[in-house]
Every structure is written in structure tokens, then in C-alpha cells.
Amino acid sequence: MKLNKDFEFSLKVMVLIILIAFLAFDFVLQVYSPKKNLEGIPAIERINIYYAFFTTQSNYAVVLYLVVALLMRRIYNTKPAFGIEMAMTVYITVTMLVFWFGLLASPDELGAYYPANWVSTIVLHMFIPSIMIGYFMLSCGDNYYSIRKYSKFSLPLTCSYPIGYLIFVMIRGEIRFKYFSPEFFYKIYSTEADGAILESTKWFWDNQWTEGAGVINQSQYFTQQMWYPYWFLNIHQFELKFSVGSTMMPPVSKSIGPEWLVISIFILAILAITFLVVNLQFMYLNWNNGKFYRWHDIEGKIISKEEHDYRKKKAKLERYTAIKKAKMKLLHDKTNYKVFLKSIKSLDKKIRNEKRKEYIKTKILEEKLQRAQIKQQKVINKSHKDQIKRFILSLNYKDRPFVKENLREAERYKKLVNRGVLISKPKYVD
């Protein structure tokens, strides 16, 4: 059922108001009721950490994008560029996947949530990402985007923000590591052997990190999030632990193993996130192009609902036919083998074994011939491509891009026709 445009607009506005109100609530939550591992630091430091999270930045960006997209659709009947929509969807998807599959392994996060923090986490890492992903899947498909062109221009631009974020967060982490160092940690939490608070420590808590500055619980030590927002970015991996009554600084030790292991985890995490960022773009791009051709003909014109349904039924029938052919071939081979065994049943055992070996050799030879045909076809295709390359090299330098583009489009049209996307719009004619 198609919604009335005014009602649809009002519904979207209500959803956006809820999202904006939630972001405001989440900000207040960070100031007055943070997670347990952030209660022992001033409010300004909590806000600093809060806005250093990729989660926070991507959620703010998504809500801002949805507001702009809604206004552009309402006022100009258009929407932001596809590259921006793709980038927002990729970033928020990375936020969702990395959190639920990696960040809960952080020792700083486990057991640090109050019920309100869990609500905030679920909204930021599941609800808002689901809205953006759903919005992209529903709104995309208006235009076809070449994977080759996207890889040359849009892909590096989309990857630039995560790269910039990594540089920013590592520089920030190093600066904060020097300022809020293990020595600083020891100094502000240290006590004398008799339990009396040191004068310098007392002065610090009375004048710097006070309740007026937003410190909620002085007995809650700050964690490694003071340096890096995510545990796998912390290349120092110091254990911020303090033994009560100790008069000496605790040893500087790695929390998960030797230095090579810490660096390896850092590199693997970066590679995994890079893999996600790149492959999510191609996944969403394929979804966009697939949706485009489900609702357009090869010339880019929108097809009718009836033709779209017909095309779906035809594709379903082709899949069913292909599966049925494969099953029939398998059944045919089994039947032939059984008939063969029955035909040699009356023969001597030695002769039967020889016949069976000959039969198997024949089948192996047939498979080899099929593979040889495939290989020969690949050689022919390669030779054809080499001819095209030589032809392109023989052209004028200015004409080459034009010819290349036309050849790629011709190849794309050929593939689409093979898949059943029609050049014209006949009335249900195969």
C-alpha cells in the first residue's frame, strides 16, 4: 500500500525528531550518568572520549544526512549524491558490525553498563544503523554506477574518512597517553602505607578532579579509554591497575602479551576494518545496480509493475529449470552406471574389474575434455581481449577513452541481455 506523501513526510519527521531527541538524551547521559568505567573522570573528559568514538561520529553523521535528505526530497524532490548516501551506510554498518563482533571483548566494556547505557548502546549500534541500511536499500536503484568508475573515484573518497579518523585517533591517543600516563595514574590514586592521602593527591582531588567538575565516583579508576577509544588501537596496552597500600609504582606490563602480539592485533584489526569498509561498498553497489536492473530496462527506463513481476517469474523459472537439469543429469549418470554394472554382472570377476576401470577412465577422459574446452574458451577470450588492446593502442590517444567506454558498455549490455534484461519493452515476449 502506497502511503500519502504528506503522511509519509510527517512519519519521517517524527522518526527524525525521536533520533535527534535520543542523541540529546545520550549526550546528557554521558555527562550525568555515564558507564561505570567513566564515573571517575571529569565531565569534560567524558565528552572528549564520547566524541572520539567512531560510533558517535557516524551516528551524528547519519542523523544529519537523514535530515538533509528529507528536506531535499520535500523541497527539491531530489536527494544527496549517491556517494554520500553510500558512505553514510558503510560507516554506520561498520559501526554496528565492529561493535557487536569486537568491542564487547574489551575488558573496559564488560560489566560497565547500567540499564540506561544498554538502551543507548542498542539504539546507537543497532536501531540507527538498521534505519540507515533500510533507507539505503529502499531509496537506491535510481541509477547504474560502474564498478570500475566507482573504484577509481568514489572508493578512495569513501575510505578517506576512516583513514583520517585512524590518523586522528592515533595522534590523539599518543598525546593523551603522555598526559594521562601510567605515572599520572599512579600519582593520583596512590596512598601512603598507613592509608593517609598524600598531599599532592589530596590537592588534585580537591582542586582539579572535583564533584563540581563532574567526577561522580572518585574510587572508580580511569581506564585505557582515556587514551584510545577502542582497545585494539591501544598499541601500549598498559594495565592500569593499582594495589592498595603499595608504596611503589606498579610494574609497567602488557595486558595481553608481548609487544609483537599487541602490534599484530593492531594490524589485524586495521586490516579487518579495511576489508569491511571496502567490501561493504561493493556489496551495496551491487545491491544498487541489481535493483536498478530489476526495475529498469537496459536503456535505463523504468518498467511497469507487471513487467517487473513477469521478469521475476521468468528468472525464478530459469533457476528452477537449471536446478532440474542438474538433477536430471545426476540421475542420468547414476542410471547409466547402474545399467553398466548390470550389463557386466554375468561376466567373470576379472573381466568385470577391467570393464569397470575402462568405464571410469572414459568418464575421467570426458571430464578432462570438458575442462579442456573451458580452458580453450578462456584462451580464445584472452586472444580476443589482446586483439582489442592492440586495436585500442592503434587509435589516436584522444579517442581511446571513448572507445574503451563504448566497449565496456557493449560488454555490459551483452551480459544483461544474457541475464534477461531486455533492450526494448515488448509485451511479455521471450
N, C-alpha and C positions, 0 to 999 in steps of 0.2 A: 504494500500500500504506500503510495507516494504522499508525503506529508505536505501540508500547506506551507508555502515559503515563509510566511510571517511566523507561523508556529515553530517551524524548524529553526528560524533565526532566534526566536525567543528561547527555545530549548538550549541552543548552543551558548547563548549569552548567560543563561542560568548556570550551565556547567562551568563556563569560564569564571563566573563570579565565585563559584564554590572553590575552584582551583586557586584563584588569587587569594581568597579568604584563608584557604588552608596554608598557603605559603606564608602569609602574615602570621597565622597561628604557630606555624613551625618556627618562625623566627623568634616569636615571644617565648616559645618552649625552650629554645636554646639559651635564652637569657635567664629565665626564671626557674625552669625545671628541666635541666639537661640530663644526659645519661650519667650514670654513676661515675664513670671514669673522667668526667669533665666537671664534676662538682667542686673540685679543689682548686680551681684556677679562676681568675677574674673574668667577668662577662666579656670584656673586650677581647680576651684571648679565645674565649669560646666562639665568638663571632668570627674571629680571624680563622680559626680552624674550620668552622661551618662553611664559610665561603671559599675555602681552599679545596673542598671536596668537589670532584667531578660531578658527583650526584647533584649537588646544589646548583652548580652552574648549568648543567644540562637541563634540569627541571625548570629553572627560571627561563632558559632559552626556549624551551618547548612551549611554556605558557605564553611567553611574549610572541612567539611565532603564531600560535593559535589565535591570539587576539588580532594580530596584523592580518592573518589570512581571513578571519571572519569579516573584518572591516573592508578589506579589499573586495571580497565576494559581494558584500552588501552594497558598497558604493560604486565600484567599478566593474563588477561582475567578472572578476578575474582572480588570480591567486599569485602568491610569490613564486619566484623561479623554482623550477624543478630541483635544481642543485641544492637550494636552501632546504627545501622540504626533505630531500634525501638525507642531507647532513643531519638535520634535527632527528630524523627517525633512526639513523645509525647511532648517533651519540646516546640517545635515550635507551636504545636496545643494548648497547654496550654497558650502560649503567645498570640495567636490570640483570643482565647475564653475569657480569663480573661480580656483582654483589652477592647474588644468590648462590653462585658456584665457587666464590673465592673469599669474599670478605668476612663471611661468618666464621672462617677458620682463624681469624685474628684473635689472639688472646685478649686484646683490649676490648673487643666487642662482646665476647661471650659473657653472659651474666651481667652486662652493664645496662640493660634496658629496663625501664619502667613500662607499665602498660601504655602510657601516652606515647612513649618513644617507639613502641612496637607499632602503634597505629600510624605514626609519622613515617616509619620505615616502610611499611606496607604500601602506603599511598605513594611515597617517593620512588619506590623500587618496583612497584607492580601496577598500581592503578593508573598513574600518569603515563608510564611507558605504554601500557595497553591502549590508552586513549590515542596516543600519538601513532602507534603502529596501526591501529584500526583506522584512524583517519587517513593515513597514507595509503593503505590498501584499498580504501573506498574512493579516494579522490584521484589517485593516479590513473594512468592509462589513456590520457588525452592525446599524448604524442609518443612517437617512437624515438628512442635515443640509442644511437650507435654505441656499442660497447667499446669499439676502437677509439672513437672520439671522446667518449666519457673517460677512458683510461688516460688519454693524453692531457685533458684539461681539468675536468671536474674531480677526478680521483685525487690528484695531488692537493687541490684546494680543500677537499673534504678532510684529507689527512693532516692538513696544516694545523688545525686547531688542536687535535690530540698531541701532535708533536710539540706545539707551543706550550700546551699545558704541562707536558712532561718536563720541558726545559724550565718552565716557571716553578713547578713544584720541587724540582731537584735543587735549584738555586735557593729557593725559599727554605727548603729543608736544611741545607748546609748552613745558612745564616742563622736559623733558629737553633740548630744543633750547637753552634758556638755560643749562642746567648743563653739558651736553656740547657747547658751541658750537664753531664753526669756530676761534675763538681758542683754546679749550681744546685742540682737536685740534692746532693749530699748536704750542702751547706744549709739549705732552708728547712730540711727535715731532720737534721742531726740534733742529738741531745747529749748532755754530759752523762757520765757513768751513774751519777746519783739521780738522774732524771730531770734535773733542772734545765730550763730552756736557756740556751745561750743568748747572750745579749744581742748579738748581731741578728740572730734568728728572730728574737722577740721584736726587735725594731722593724725587721722586714714584714712580719705579720701584722704589726700594729700600724705601719705606715704605707706599705705597698699593697700586699695582697690582703685586703680587709673585706669585711662583710659589705661595706659601702661600695667596694669595687666589684662586688658580685660573687665573692667567694662564698659558697654555700656550706661546704664541709671541709675544714682545714685538715682533717685526718685522712682525707682521700688524696693520695699522691697523684701528681700528674703522670701521664703515660707517654709512650713514644709518639702519640698523635700530636704532641707539642712540636714535633719536628716534621714528620711526614704524615699526610692524611691516611695513607694506606700502608699496611705493614710490609708488603712486598717491595715498596720503594725505599724502605729504610736500609741503606747499604751499611749502616753502622751496627744495627741490631744489638744495641746495648740493653742489658737487663736493668731496668730502673727499679731495683729492689733495695730496701734499707732494713737492716737488722736493728731492732730497738735495743738500745744500751750499748751499741758498738761505738767505740771511740776512734775507729779508723775508717777511712773511706772503703766501701765495699769494692772488691776487685772488678775491674772492667772486663766483662766476659761477653761472649757472643751467646745469644739466646737459643740459636738453633744449630750451631755447629761452627766449623772452621770458616775462615774468610772466603775460601773458594766456593763453599756451599752457598753462602749468603749472596755472593756475586752471581752464581749460577741461577739461583732462584729469581734474582732481579732480572737477569737477561731473559730467562724463560718466560717470566710474567710479561715483559715488554713484547716479546715475540708473539705470545698468545694473544695479547690485546691487539697487536698489529694485524695478526691473522684475522681476528674478529672484525676490525674496522674495515679492512679491505674486502673480505669475503661477504660481509653483510651488504656492502654497496652493490656487489654483483648480484647477490640474491634478490635484493629489492629492485634492481634494474631489470632483471629477468622477469620478475613479477609484473613490473610496469609494462614491459614490451609484450609479455604474454597476454595481459589484459587488453592492451591496445589492439592486438590482432584478434582477440575474441569478440571485440565489438566494432571492428573496422574492417573494410576490405583492403586489398593490397594498395589501393590508391589513397588510403587514409580517410575514406568517407565512412561515416557511422552507418552501421547496418541496422535493420529493424529487429525487434524482439523475436519475431517469428523466424527470421533467418539465423539469428544467434542460436535459438533453440534447435533449429534444424542442423546447424553446424555441430552443436554439442552431441546431438543424437548420432550424427554421422561419425564423429570421432569415437564415440563410445562403441558403435558398431564395428569400426575398423579395429579397435583394440580387442573386442570380443572375437572377431574373425582371426586376428593374428594369434591369439591365445589358443583358439580352437585348432588352427592349422598346426601349431607347435605340438599340441596334444595328439592330434591325428598322426603326425609324423612319428612321434614317440611310440604310439600304439602300433603303427605300421612296422616300425623297426623291430619291435618286440614280437609281433606276429610272424614276420619273416624269419626271425631267428628260431622261433618255436617250430615253424614249418620245416626249416632246415634241419633242426635236430630230429624231427620226426622222420624226415626222409633218409637219414643216415642211421636210424635206430637199428635196422636189420643188418648192418654191416659189422665186420669184425672190429673189435675194440681198437686195434692199432690203426686200422683204416679210418675209423671214426675220429680218432685224435688228429690224424693228418688232415682230414676234411675240415675239422673244426679250426685247426691252425690256419688253413688256407682261407677259410671264411673270415677269420679275424684279420688276417693280413689284407684281404680285399677291402674290408671296412676301414682299416687304417690307411690304406692307399687312397680310398675315396676321400677321407678327411684331409689327407695331405694335398690331394688335388684341389679341394675346396680352398684350403689355406693358400695354395699356390696361386689360385685365381684371384683371391683377395689381394695377395702381395703384388701380382701383376697389375691389378687395377690401381693400386697405390703408385706403382711405378709410372703408369700411364698418366695418372693425375699429376704426379710430380713433374713429368715431362711437359705436360700441358701448362703447368704453372711457370716452368722455366721458359717456355715459349712466350708466355705473356710478359714475363720480366724482360726478356730480350726485346720484345716489341715496345714495351714502355721505355726502355733505355734508348731505343732508336728515335723516340719522339723528341720534339722540342721541349726544353726544360720547363717552359711555362705551361705547356699542355699536359704534362704528366699528372699533376694533382687532379685535374678534371677527368682524365681517362681512368685513373685509379678509382676515383669516387664512383664513376659510372659502372665500372666492372664490379665493384663491391655491391652496388645496388642491384645489378643484374643477378649476381650470385645469391643475394638475399631474396630477391623475387622468386628465383628458382626453388630455393628451399621452402619458401612459404607456399608456393603452388603445390609442391610435393606433400606439404602438410595439410592441404585442403583449403588454404586461404585463397579465395578467388580474385581474379583480376577485375572482372566486372561483377554485376549483381544480377545474375539470371535467377529466375523464379524456381529455386529448388531443383536445379539440373546438375547431375553428376558430371 
